Amino acid sequence: MMRFMLLFSRQGKLRLQKWFTSMSEREKKKIIRDMTTMVLARQPRSCNFMQWKDLKIVYKRYASLYFCLGVESQENELLALEIIHRYVELLDKYFGNVCELDIIFNFEKAYFILDEFLMGGEIQETSKQIVNRSIEASDMLQEDDISEWYEVELFG
Amino acid sequence: MLIVCWSPVMVEVWNGPGDKKTVEGPSRMPAPIRLRELIRTIRTARTQAEEREMIQKECAAIRSSFREEDNTYRCRNVAKLLYMHMLGYPAHFGQLECLKLIASQKFTDKRIGYLGAMLLLDERQDVHLLMTNCIKNDLNHSTQYVQGLALCTLGCMGSSEMCRDLAGEVEKLLKTSNSYLRKKAALCAVHVIRKVPELMEMFLPATKNLLSEKNHGVLHTSVVLLTEMCERSPDMLAHFRKLVPQLVRILKNLIMSGYSPEHDVSGISDPFLQVRILRLLRILGKGDDDSSEAMNDILAQVATNTETSKNVGNAILYETVLTIMDIKSESGLRVLAINILGRFLLNNDKNIRYVALTSLLKTVQTDHNAVQRHRSTIVDCLKDLDVSIKRRAMELSFALVNGNNIRGMMKELLYFLDSCDPEFKADCASGVFLAAEKYAPSKRWHIDTIMRVLTTAGSYVRDDSVPNLIQLITNSVEMHAYTVQRLYKALLDDISQQPLVQVASWCIGEYGDLLVSGQCEEEEPIQVTEDEVLDVLEGLLVSNLSTPVTRGYALTAIMKLSTRFTSVNRIKKVVSIYGSSIDVELQQRAVEYNALFKKYDHMRPALLERMPIMEKTASNGPTEIVQTNGEAEPSVVEAKHPPPVTQPTNQANDLLDLLGGNDVVPVIQTTVPTKPASAGGELLDLLGDLSLSGGPAPAPATSVPSSQPAFLLDGLTSPPLFNDIAAAGIPPMTAYNKNGLKIDFTFERANPNPNIAVITIHASNSTEADMTDFVFQAAVPKTFQLQLLSPSSNVVPTLNQGTVTQVIRVLNPQKQQLRMRIKLTYTHKGSAVQDLAEVNNFPPQSWQ
């Protein structure tokens, strides 16, 4: 299974953290520190895999964002790269030419999309279209909420 | 109407009762700012301090808002809190608010509430249990997206208690026809099983039809669920083996089916599902002939038909290779798999090369020959720029070294050692030593290899390599001259690498005579004088680069040269200087060596002579030899108690056993160890008249046998430096106390010969039965002479009612520390008892 997914910028600022096992705040902070340090220290054309404790770390850079996945040792690293890529495609479809700013200002949506794609450290849905449709439908449900309260904009 | 405007409450009161619409008066708090506006504002902060100030202000506002139990803006506030939490600020005061959001009827609230729960709540806090009821309700909600939220949250962070409470609901949803919910329920079930393995059974019925689904999402999560169950329970594994044909069919359809836009990735249909099925097949086929056979064809098909131009195809190939290697596949398939890995090694893509090396490392033990075929490619990977690849290549290279390729491989590995990053050097050096030890084609090659490692990576070798190397060098007798010459030359170049310096010093100390005599067969002998050698060693002593341990080595080496070189005076001077060194270790050595020059000069040659060949105790452990002083202290080990002697053995053998007859006895001036054949003879002479049955007194041996060497040769410990001869009155001691038998020793000095110690043994018995046929035997190291007079009786009476006494006379001309081994035999309660013991605790006055 996957243990965690982190998104961070080239300056090491965290943009998303998804944990698939229970961990204390201290442990999470340590992992974030270790991952950002290790990944940002890598040479530009290195391979995308590293060994860290008993986990394999798979990372890939898309524009200004690093996507970092920590997986257990029996996982397929090459497939993990495909998982990262699939997530980026989903974000791209949703936001239209997604960039880091989209994820900064709409982080909750990034989480919602992730939660339709992965769950409990495993892939939940392998079809891009189905994930997109689920998100759209959920967004519509939110609209229904808002229509009752037209005078109050919740997110803006 | 007076309007007092300092609190909303006051405003309402003064307005009187009526509609509860809150008036947005001047004291009313403004609506909390929107999430995106907050994000925008915080990003304008130019310093960390500025950001912190903004955050604190907003947190305070949010806190007040929470206190007011505001439903309208709770969602917005929690969202902002989650943002600030991501920046690293504490947000625990929002935990309960998340629970309130979850309980709300609005989907927006629930969405943020569940997200907040997943980010802020943790199973370590009891408060998370409050979610359980909400989740239960939401699992039965009319809207599938609400149900989905609940399943997702439970499946990501549900604690064991929650899982126990809600497993039934999950199981229900696993059987629904709604594929959106079914796939989520499957993964939720996986989480439940991980948290509470005992609940696995209850999901078994629901798995019946999972694989007949058409929906890929359900199919994928079902395969994950089945995999989890099979990994955890051998029974489940056996039960699910029958699914192999179905899985093979599904996989076949995926490969053969045409383009499916919904699941296509670079021309491959649903690679995620393919990989998961391959993994499940691996688990099912492992160790099972039938299942393995059923999947042979499809594996071959996948291996040959998968498009490899993109990463996704290689991901599938990789998984296929792993499956082929793990199940009982036919040999043709295995060769195919290894060849795929070989092709991977040549791929331009680093990731693929890395993955190939990792897989080959896993299979090198089982398919060694097949992997050997790719050896040259693997060795080329040592030169790769990527650190991860280099490491894997190094590990794999060491695994491939064997007797046939050792020379070539070592050349590559030594070259790698030269140029690799420091993080690799220690492991690489260790690997080289191990490989060299196992497969060295010749001694000279072995020593050359070691030299190379010491000179190029000398500071990175592990601590235990120094004694191992010294032992190796000692045992390569014909290479001594060559080795010391090379080490000497290395020292001239560089004295910074401590392991190299230590080994070199030791060798120069040992073989310095060979060095100056200019006898070397292997290469051109160098001309070097004694003074030059001493210059180098003294240089080590004064250099800042030398550690205290190294200095110790150097000093001892200089000392040893006193018996090999002629310039003894110079050595004496050096040694005496260090008698006042502030380094305690160095000082002690210098003082002892000084004493060796002064008082014990007659013993110096023997003490400092060549080391004998050392026996290896364990292949990786340090040897027993102490190198800190030049004394030969071979196998004076603890007495290895031989098994109880049931049949009467040769008396000589018994006594040999007493002394640990393996003692290697180096004879003066030669390097060849002699067998202690003479030892037995001498002992026989000394103690041959010993009566074992407690009969008449044996004739005392008075003369020293002429074959006995004059100098101490074995069992040497540091000679006493300061002779504090106590005044009369040597304290008695307990030599033995076991199983109720106690033996005390009392001492007196014999007159007229002060070199003879007279020991009286007193044996007493504290058990309730007599010890009959009691026989006491003793043996001492060779420089002593022992005389055993007859015992007072051979029955040690019960309950300390009396003692058996016997007199031992020990001649100790060299005033060595007295040591004795004793053997006791007696009959107690009908059975024969025998014991051996070493007596080491003699008071100094008894032998000084």
Chai-1 contact restraints between the chains, C-beta under 6 A:
chainA,res_idxA,chainB,res_idxB,connection_type,confidence,min_distance_angstrom,max_distance_angstrom,comment,restraint_id
A,L14,B,M86,contact,1.0,0.0,6.0,A-B,restraint_1
A,S22,B,E123,contact,1.0,0.0,6.0,A-B,restraint_2
A,S46,B,D386,contact,1.0,0.0,6.0,A-B,restraint_3
A,C47,B,K350,contact,1.0,0.0,6.0,A-B,restraint_4
A,C47,B,N351,contact,1.0,0.0,6.0,A-B,restraint_5
A,C47,B,Y354,contact,1.0,0.0,6.0,A-B,restraint_6
A,C47,B,D386,contact,1.0,0.0,6.0,A-B,restraint_7
A,C47,B,S388,contact,1.0,0.0,6.0,A-B,restraint_8
A,N48,B,N351,contact,1.0,0.0,6.0,A-B,restraint_9
A,F49,B,Y354,contact,1.0,0.0,6.0,A-B,restraint_10
A,N76,B,V275,contact,1.0,0.0,6.0,A-B,restraint_11
A,N76,B,A315,contact,1.0,0.0,6.0,A-B,restraint_12
A,N76,B,E319,contact,1.0,0.0,6.0,A-B,restraint_13
A,L78,B,N311,contact,1.0,0.0,6.0,A-B,restraint_14
A,L78,B,N314,contact,1.0,0.0,6.0,A-B,restraint_15
A,L78,B,A315,contact,1.0,0.0,6.0,A-B,restraint_16
A,L78,B,Y318,contact,1.0,0.0,6.0,A-B,restraint_17
A,L79,B,V275,contact,1.0,0.0,6.0,A-B,restraint_18
A,L79,B,A315,contact,1.0,0.0,6.0,A-B,restraint_19
A,L81,B,N311,contact,1.0,0.0,6.0,A-B,restraint_20
A,E82,B,V312,contact,1.0,0.0,6.0,A-B,restraint_21
A,F105,B,R36,contact,1.0,0.0,6.0,A-B,restraint_22
A,F105,B,I39,contact,1.0,0.0,6.0,A-B,restraint_23
A,Y111,B,L115,contact,1.0,0.0,6.0,A-B,restraint_24
A,D115,B,C152,contact,1.0,0.0,6.0,A-B,restraint_25
A,M119,B,C152,contact,1.0,0.0,6.0,A-B,restraint_26
A,M119,B,G155,contact,1.0,0.0,6.0,A-B,restraint_27
A,M119,B,L187,contact,1.0,0.0,6.0,A-B,restraint_28
A,G120,B,G155,contact,1.0,0.0,6.0,A-B,restraint_29
A,G120,B,C156,contact,1.0,0.0,6.0,A-B,restraint_30
A,G120,B,L187,contact,1.0,0.0,6.0,A-B,restraint_31
A,G120,B,V190,contact,1.0,0.0,6.0,A-B,restraint_32
A,G120,B,H191,contact,1.0,0.0,6.0,A-B,restraint_33
A,E122,B,L187,contact,1.0,0.0,6.0,A-B,restraint_34
A,E122,B,V224,contact,1.0,0.0,6.0,A-B,restraint_35
A,I123,B,F272,contact,1.0,0.0,6.0,A-B,restraint_36
A,Q124,B,L187,contact,1.0,0.0,6.0,A-B,restraint_37
A,E125,B,G217,contact,1.0,0.0,6.0,A-B,restraint_38
A,T126,B,H216,contact,1.0,0.0,6.0,A-B,restraint_39
A,T126,B,H220,contact,1.0,0.0,6.0,A-B,restraint_40
A,T126,B,H263,contact,1.0,0.0,6.0,A-B,restraint_41
A,T126,B,D270,contact,1.0,0.0,6.0,A-B,restraint_42
A,T126,B,F272,contact,1.0,0.0,6.0,A-B,restraint_43
A,T126,B,L273,contact,1.0,0.0,6.0,A-B,restraint_44
A,S127,B,H216,contact,1.0,0.0,6.0,A-B,restraint_45
A,S127,B,E262,contact,1.0,0.0,6.0,A-B,restraint_46
A,S127,B,H263,contact,1.0,0.0,6.0,A-B,restraint_47
A,Q129,B,E262,contact,1.0,0.0,6.0,A-B,restraint_48
A,S138,B,Y145,contact,1.0,0.0,6.0,A-B,restraint_49
A,L141,B,F107,contact,1.0,0.0,6.0,A-B,restraint_50
A,L141,B,Y145,contact,1.0,0.0,6.0,A-B,restraint_51
A,Q142,B,F107,contact,1.0,0.0,6.0,A-B,restraint_52
A,Q142,B,T108,contact,1.0,0.0,6.0,A-B,restraint_53
A,D145,B,K106,contact,1.0,0.0,6.0,A-B,restraint_54
A,D145,B,F107,contact,1.0,0.0,6.0,A-B,restraint_55
A,D145,B,T108,contact,1.0,0.0,6.0,A-B,restraint_56
A,V152,B,T72,contact,1.0,0.0,6.0,A-B,restraint_57
A,L154,B,C75,contact,1.0,0.0,6.0,A-B,restraint_58
A,L154,B,R76,contact,1.0,0.0,6.0,A-B,restraint_59
A,F155,B,L35,contact,1.0,0.0,6.0,A-B,restraint_60
A,G156,B,R34,contact,1.0,0.0,6.0,A-B,restraint_61
